[in-house]
């Protein structure tokens, strides 16, 4: 068996090493940029989830208050015990409602949940609310404004939401 001698170049320049290192640096930069984008998207998704969760909790509180008014024989709002719920009248000296009320709730020490129920019939004055002729099976009922506030979590909240509804039970 006869082997042919391999001729190695006497002087190697190492260009492949430099090209490989440049590619490695470029890939590392792409990886770092990709991780930053993924981290930003994760934070955005977390914020969206917290906001949606706070809105759903506030919406649920408003619907519970509406259901409670509908099921109450006297048709009135009864605040939940141990919570910061309240029934307000039209001549309330502190008429803060809507987004201003929700903003005040969010600045509270313990802003978890709150519901305010206001019967609006007395607010309307003597003007009739119905125009024309209503259905025979409808009776004149009270009109309620329900304001509900909630955070995404009871402890250490990151987002809050307020919902306001006007309904006829």
Backbone as CSV, one residue per row, in Angstrom:
resi,resn,N_x,N_y,N_z,CA_x,CA_y,CA_z,C_x,C_y,C_z
1,UNK,0.838,-1.148,0.000,0.000,0.000,0.000,0.900,1.233,0.000
2,UNK,0.575,2.059,-0.871,1.396,3.248,-1.052,0.571,4.494,-0.748
3,UNK,1.065,5.283,0.153,0.343,6.509,0.494,1.017,7.679,-0.161
4,UNK,0.111,8.589,-0.649,0.670,9.810,-1.242,0.784,10.853,-0.141
5,UNK,1.873,11.522,-0.078,2.032,12.536,0.968,1.086,13.729,0.710
6,UNK,0.519,14.226,1.784,-0.377,15.391,1.691,0.478,16.640,1.822
7,UNK,0.260,17.534,0.905,1.017,18.793,0.944,0.183,19.850,1.691
8,UNK,0.603,20.188,2.892,-0.050,21.256,3.646,0.569,22.573,3.247
9,UNK,-0.258,23.595,3.131,0.345,24.890,2.804,1.262,25.321,3.946
10,UNK,2.272,25.923,3.610,3.252,26.338,4.603,2.732,27.473,5.475
11,UNK,1.867,28.278,4.924,1.393,29.441,5.666,-0.137,29.517,5.600
12,UNK,-0.821,29.318,6.735,-2.275,29.433,6.753,-2.641,30.823,7.267
13,UNK,-3.681,31.399,6.663,-4.048,32.772,7.023,-5.181,32.815,8.056
14,UNK,-6.031,31.804,8.188,-7.096,31.773,9.197,-8.295,32.639,8.870
15,UNK,-8.604,32.842,7.613,-9.742,33.686,7.218,-11.068,33.056,7.641
16,UNK,-11.139,31.735,7.626,-12.370,31.059,8.006,-12.688,31.338,9.480
17,UNK,-11.693,31.392,10.309,-11.905,31.679,11.725,-12.518,33.060,11.923
18,UNK,-12.019,34.068,11.215,-12.561,35.424,11.326,-14.002,35.500,10.819
19,UNK,-14.281,34.845,9.729,-15.643,34.838,9.181,-16.591,34.138,10.151
20,UNK,-16.185,33.043,10.730,-17.027,32.321,11.680,-17.282,33.162,12.929
21,UNK,-16.276,33.874,13.414,-16.472,34.734,14.580,-17.436,35.885,14.273
22,UNK,-17.354,36.454,13.099,-18.271,37.538,12.709,-19.703,37.006,12.650
23,UNK,-19.891,35.827,12.059,-21.221,35.227,12.015,-21.734,34.929,13.424
24,UNK,-20.865,34.476,14.293,-21.254,34.188,15.669,-21.708,35.456,16.389
25,UNK,-21.006,36.554,16.196,-21.399,37.831,16.811,-22.742,38.298,16.256
26,UNK,-22.940,38.177,14.945,-24.211,38.577,14.329,-25.374,37.728,14.851
27,UNK,-25.176,36.429,14.966,-26.224,35.568,15.501,-26.520,35.882,16.968
28,UNK,-25.513,36.221,17.739,-25.733,36.596,19.136,-26.553,37.879,19.227
29,UNK,-26.257,38.859,18.372,-27.031,40.100,18.357,-28.485,39.842,17.954
30,UNK,-28.692,38.974,16.984,-30.061,38.623,16.594,-30.794,37.923,17.740
31,UNK,-30.124,37.079,18.458,-30.728,36.391,19.593,-31.109,37.349,20.707
32,UNK,-30.244,38.318,21.004,-30.545,39.306,22.045,-31.746,40.160,21.627
33,UNK,-31.769,40.591,20.369,-32.905,41.385,19.883,-34.200,40.573,19.934
34,UNK,-34.142,39.318,19.581,-35.322,38.453,19.635,-35.829,38.270,21.058
35,UNK,-34.925,38.156,22.015,-35.335,38.013,23.412,-35.993,39.293,23.934
36,UNK,-35.485,40.455,23.502,-36.101,41.711,23.929,-37.509,41.840,23.364
37,UNK,-37.706,41.467,22.114,-39.034,41.522,21.501,-39.974,40.556,22.210
38,UNK,-39.507,39.362,22.498,-40.349,38.377,23.186,-40.712,38.865,24.588
39,UNK,-39.774,39.481,25.289,-40.049,40.010,26.627,-41.082,41.132,26.568
40,UNK,-40.970,42.011,25.590,-41.939,43.096,25.431,-43.325,42.542,25.121
41,UNK,-43.402,41.551,24.261,-44.694,40.951,23.934,-45.301,40.252,25.147
42,UNK,-44.481,39.643,25.965,-44.973,38.991,27.174,-45.566,40.011,28.140
43,UNK,-44.898,41.160,28.297,-45.433,42.211,29.169,-46.737,42.778,28.619
44,UNK,-46.824,42.961,27.306,-48.057,43.476,26.704,-49.203,42.497,26.906
45,UNK,-48.940,41.215,26.732,-49.985,40.206,26.932,-50.425,40.164,28.391
46,UNK,-49.490,40.333,29.309,-49.829,40.344,30.730,-50.692,41.558,31.073
47,UNK,-50.360,42.723,30.516,-51.175,43.922,30.750,-52.576,43.747,30.182
48,UNK,-52.681,43.175,28.995,-53.996,42.953,28.380,-54.821,42.002,29.244
49,UNK,-54.204,40.950,29.740,-54.902,39.992,30.592,-55.389,40.662,31.871
50,UNK,-54.533,41.459,32.518,-54.920,42.118,33.769,-56.064,43.102,33.540
51,UNK,-55.996,43.873,32.462,-57.063,44.824,32.154,-58.370,44.104,31.872
52,UNK,-58.305,43.036,31.093,-59.504,42.280,30.765,-60.085,41.616,32.013
53,UNK,-59.241,41.105,32.874,-59.714,40.467,34.100,-60.400,41.487,35.013
54,UNK,-59.836,42.690,35.132,-60.469,43.728,35.946,-61.822,44.125,35.361
55,UNK,-61.891,44.256,34.035,-63.156,44.605,33.394,-64.201,43.518,33.611
56,UNK,-63.803,42.258,33.469,-64.756,41.166,33.639,-65.271,41.095,35.085
57,UNK,-64.393,41.351,36.055,-64.830,41.357,37.457,-65.812,42.502,37.710
58,UNK,-65.534,43.697,37.169,-66.442,44.837,37.345,-67.776,44.578,36.658
59,UNK,-67.726,44.008,35.472,-68.962,43.669,34.750,-69.777,42.651,35.539
60,UNK,-69.119,41.671,36.119,-69.805,40.675,36.928,-70.458,41.289,38.160
61,UNK,-69.768,42.248,38.797,-70.362,42.927,39.953,-71.609,43.708,39.551
62,UNK,-71.550,44.394,38.409,-72.714,45.154,37.945,-73.888,44.217,37.657
63,UNK,-73.599,43.076,37.020,-74.675,42.119,36.715,-75.238,41.495,37.985
64,UNK,-74.388,41.241,38.983,-74.883,40.719,40.266,-75.798,41.723,40.956
65,UNK,-75.422,43.008,40.917,-76.264,44.041,41.528,-77.600,44.134,40.795
66,UNK,-77.561,44.048,39.464,-78.808,44.074,38.692,-79.686,42.874,39.033
67,UNK,-79.077,41.701,39.131,-79.844,40.496,39.471,-80.419,40.595,40.876
68,UNK,-79.660,41.175,41.799,-80.133,41.339,43.170,-81.329,42.294,43.209
69,UNK,-81.275,43.382,42.443,-82.397,44.322,42.386,-83.611,43.652,41.752
70,UNK,-83.378,42.856,40.704,-84.481,42.149,40.041,-85.142,41.134,40.971
71,UNK,-84.355,40.471,41.816,-84.911,39.413,42.661,-85.467,39.953,43.974
72,UNK,-85.112,41.161,44.337,-85.580,41.751,45.593,-87.060,42.119,45.456
73,UNK,-87.910,41.638,46.371,-89.343,41.939,46.257,-89.644,43.437,46.258
74,UNK,-88.866,44.192,47.016,-89.114,45.633,47.065,-88.412,46.366,45.927
75,UNK,-87.604,45.658,45.154,-86.910,46.273,44.024,-85.906,47.323,44.437
76,UNK,-85.142,47.035,45.484,-84.143,48.004,45.918,-82.770,47.363,45.971
77,UNK,-81.768,48.204,46.043,-80.375,47.760,46.073,-79.956,47.573,47.525
78,UNK,-79.411,46.404,47.832,-78.912,46.123,49.177,-77.399,45.920,49.067
79,UNK,-76.617,46.819,49.672,-75.157,46.680,49.602,-74.673,45.366,50.202
80,UNK,-73.610,44.814,49.644,-73.014,43.586,50.172,-72.378,43.881,51.525
81,UNK,-72.534,42.984,52.449,-71.956,43.210,53.783,-70.436,43.056,53.716
82,UNK,-69.760,43.927,54.438,-68.300,43.870,54.488,-67.626,44.504,53.290
83,UNK,-68.374,45.010,52.343,-67.795,45.646,51.159,-68.084,47.144,51.197
84,UNK,-67.508,47.866,50.262,-67.700,49.315,50.210,-68.810,49.698,49.237
85,UNK,-69.875,48.953,49.279,-71.034,49.237,48.439,-71.882,50.305,49.104
86,UNK,-72.633,51.020,48.302,-73.531,52.016,48.864,-74.677,52.308,47.913
87,UNK,-75.782,52.713,48.500,-76.909,53.173,47.699,-76.942,54.681,47.828
88,UNK,-76.976,55.364,46.692,-76.997,56.818,46.706,-78.344,57.316,46.223
89,UNK,-78.705,58.461,46.716,-79.946,59.100,46.302,-79.621,60.225,45.317
90,UNK,-80.650,60.690,44.631,-80.434,61.755,43.646,-79.937,63.044,44.279
91,UNK,-80.382,63.310,45.507,-79.956,64.548,46.156,-78.699,64.327,47.001
92,UNK,-77.895,63.372,46.593,-76.659,63.056,47.304,-75.745,64.284,47.303
93,UNK,-75.225,64.705,48.470,-74.324,65.857,48.490,-72.968,65.548,47.851
94,UNK,-72.655,64.261,47.673,-71.393,63.863,47.039,-71.742,63.126,45.745
95,UNK,-72.098,63.869,44.681,-72.617,63.220,43.476,-71.533,62.666,42.542
96,UNK,-70.413,62.240,43.092,-69.350,61.706,42.233,-69.803,60.361,41.676
97,UNK,-69.836,60.267,40.366,-70.266,59.044,39.702,-69.358,58.775,38.504
98,UNK,-69.563,57.634,37.916,-68.887,57.301,36.661,-67.390,57.200,36.794
99,UNK,-66.682,57.731,35.785,-65.228,57.585,35.741,-64.549,58.352,36.871
100,UNK,-65.141,59.474,37.321,-64.548,60.213,38.443,-64.608,59.366,39.719
101,UNK,-65.735,58.666,39.917,-65.862,57.791,41.084,-64.871,56.635,40.994
102,UNK,-64.742,56.025,39.819,-63.804,54.913,39.639,-62.363,55.376,39.857
103,UNK,-62.050,56.593,39.427,-60.705,57.121,39.633,-60.427,57.308,41.128
104,UNK,-61.409,57.812,41.871,-61.236,57.940,43.319,-61.074,56.587,43.987
105,UNK,-61.830,55.597,43.533,-61.715,54.239,44.095,-60.329,53.659,43.841
106,UNK,-59.772,53.911,42.667,-58.461,53.325,42.341,-57.353,53.910,43.201
107,UNK,-57.552,55.114,43.723,-56.537,55.745,44.565,-56.689,55.374,46.041
108,UNK,-57.690,54.583,46.354,-57.953,54.169,47.729,-56.873,53.201,48.220
109,UNK,-56.760,53.060,49.543,-55.773,52.137,50.120,-56.075,50.685,49.781
110,UNK,-57.347,50.332,49.765,-57.768,48.964,49.482,-58.836,49.021,48.390
111,UNK,-58.435,49.115,47.127,-59.401,49.408,46.064,-60.125,48.213,45.473
112,UNK,-60.115,47.033,46.089,-60.573,45.805,45.433,-61.888,45.943,44.662
113,UNK,-63.034,46.013,45.326,-64.323,46.104,44.620,-65.262,47.064,45.327
114,UNK,-66.178,47.630,44.561,-67.223,48.481,45.125,-68.349,48.599,44.120
115,UNK,-69.570,48.752,44.629,-70.749,48.931,43.788,-71.566,50.076,44.368
116,UNK,-72.049,50.957,43.504,-72.940,52.029,43.915,-74.221,51.889,43.118
117,UNK,-75.343,51.849,43.818,-76.640,51.787,43.164,-77.402,53.074,43.401
118,UNK,-77.937,53.659,42.338,-78.706,54.899,42.445,-80.021,54.729,41.707
119,UNK,-81.120,54.962,42.396,-82.417,54.924,41.740,-82.640,56.291,41.093
120,UNK,-82.831,56.293,39.779,-82.862,57.539,39.029,-84.249,58.154,38.875
121,UNK,-85.288,57.494,39.328,-86.641,58.032,39.125,-86.785,59.437,39.698
122,UNK,-86.299,59.653,40.905,-86.429,60.962,41.533,-85.528,62.004,40.871
123,UNK,-84.530,61.566,40.130,-83.619,62.495,39.470,-84.253,63.136,38.237
124,UNK,-85.305,62.524,37.717,-85.853,62.953,36.437,-86.828,64.118,36.555
125,UNK,-87.227,64.478,37.742,-88.197,65.557,37.887,-89.597,65.070,37.565
126,UNK,-90.453,65.961,37.181,-91.840,65.618,36.911,-92.082,65.279,35.447
127,UNK,-91.068,65.316,34.632,-91.222,65.020,33.206,-91.505,63.541,33.015
128,UNK,-92.471,63.191,32.186,-92.693,61.766,31.928,-91.544,61.196,31.094
129,UNK,-91.127,59.990,31.447,-90.022,59.361,30.725,-90.493,58.658,29.471
130,UNK,-91.730,58.183,29.465,-92.226,57.418,28.325,-92.910,58.342,27.336
131,UNK,-92.610,58.186,26.096,-93.274,58.921,25.033,-94.131,57.927,24.274
132,UNK,-95.295,58.329,23.910,-96.163,57.421,23.183,-96.834,56.449,24.133
133,UNK,-97.241,55.347,23.589,-97.962,54.348,24.370,-97.073,53.113,24.529
134,UNK,-96.901,52.649,25.748,-96.062,51.488,26.012,-96.837,50.202,25.880
135,UNK,-96.167,49.079,25.876,-96.841,47.782,25.818,-97.744,47.573,27.028
136,UNK,-98.816,46.818,26.839,-99.778,46.596,27.917,-99.184,45.829,29.090
137,UNK,-98.252,44.928,28.810,-97.708,44.104,29.885,-96.607,44.817,30.677
138,UNK,-96.246,46.033,30.290,-95.214,46.775,31.015,-95.844,47.663,32.064
139,UNK,-95.253,47.672,33.220,-95.690,48.594,34.262,-94.577,49.610,34.478
140,UNK,-94.921,50.722,35.054,-93.909,51.731,35.326,-93.026,51.233,36.454
141,UNK,-91.744,51.159,36.184,-90.800,50.668,37.178,-89.726,51.711,37.426
142,UNK,-88.926,51.417,38.385,-87.829,52.328,38.681,-86.689,52.117,37.691
143,UNK,-85.901,53.156,37.544,-84.719,53.117,36.677,-83.505,53.192,37.594
144,UNK,-82.568,52.284,37.383,-81.393,52.196,38.247,-80.119,52.485,37.473
145,UNK,-79.202,53.152,38.148,-77.847,53.332,37.641,-76.934,52.549,38.575
146,UNK,-76.205,51.611,38.012,-75.274,50.784,38.791,-73.853,51.118,38.337
147,UNK,-73.012,51.507,39.277,-71.598,51.748,39.009,-70.817,50.678,39.754
148,UNK,-69.978,49.970,39.035,-69.180,48.898,39.648,-67.704,49.143,39.362
149,UNK,-66.885,48.882,40.353,-65.438,49.045,40.241,-64.768,47.773,40.722
150,UNK,-63.723,47.363,40.023,-62.981,46.185,40.452,-61.541,46.266,39.963
151,UNK,-60.681,45.555,40.668,-59.294,45.391,40.238,-59.129,43.989,39.663
152,UNK,-57.983,43.741,39.047,-57.758,42.415,38.460,-57.546,41.356,39.524
153,UNK,-56.953,41.723,40.655,-56.716,40.782,41.749,-57.013,41.479,43.073
154,UNK,-57.512,40.747,44.056,-57.803,41.382,45.347,-56.557,41.903,46.067
155,UNK,-55.430,41.221,45.899,-54.191,41.614,46.567,-53.169,42.011,45.504
156,UNK,-52.475,43.106,45.719,-51.474,43.636,44.783,-52.032,43.772,43.369
157,UNK,-53.065,44.580,43.166,-53.635,44.711,41.822,-52.709,45.477,40.889
158,UNK,-52.790,45.134,39.615,-52.006,45.837,38.599,-52.885,46.609,37.635
159,UNK,-54.188,46.366,37.673,-55.104,47.033,36.759,-56.462,47.169,37.428
160,UNK,-57.219,48.179,37.016,-58.574,48.344,37.550,-59.508,48.775,36.431
161,UNK,-60.810,48.612,36.686,-61.808,48.964,35.683,-63.086,49.378,36.374
162,UNK,-63.832,50.236,35.697,-65.138,50.657,36.176,-66.177,50.424,35.093
163,UNK,-67.360,49.984,35.504,-68.466,49.734,34.570,-69.679,50.457,35.120
164,UNK,-70.412,51.108,34.251,-71.624,51.792,34.670,-72.764,51.384,33.760
165,UNK,-73.875,50.978,34.365,-75.043,50.567,33.583,-76.266,51.339,34.061
166,UNK,-77.212,51.521,33.177,-78.518,52.068,33.518,-79.522,51.038,33.028
167,UNK,-80.389,50.577,33.917,-81.328,49.524,33.517,-82.649,49.675,34.243
168,UNK,-83.638,49.045,33.680,-84.976,48.986,34.274,-85.213,47.548,34.670
169,UNK,-85.416,47.288,35.977,-85.621,45.900,36.402,-86.931,45.322,35.867
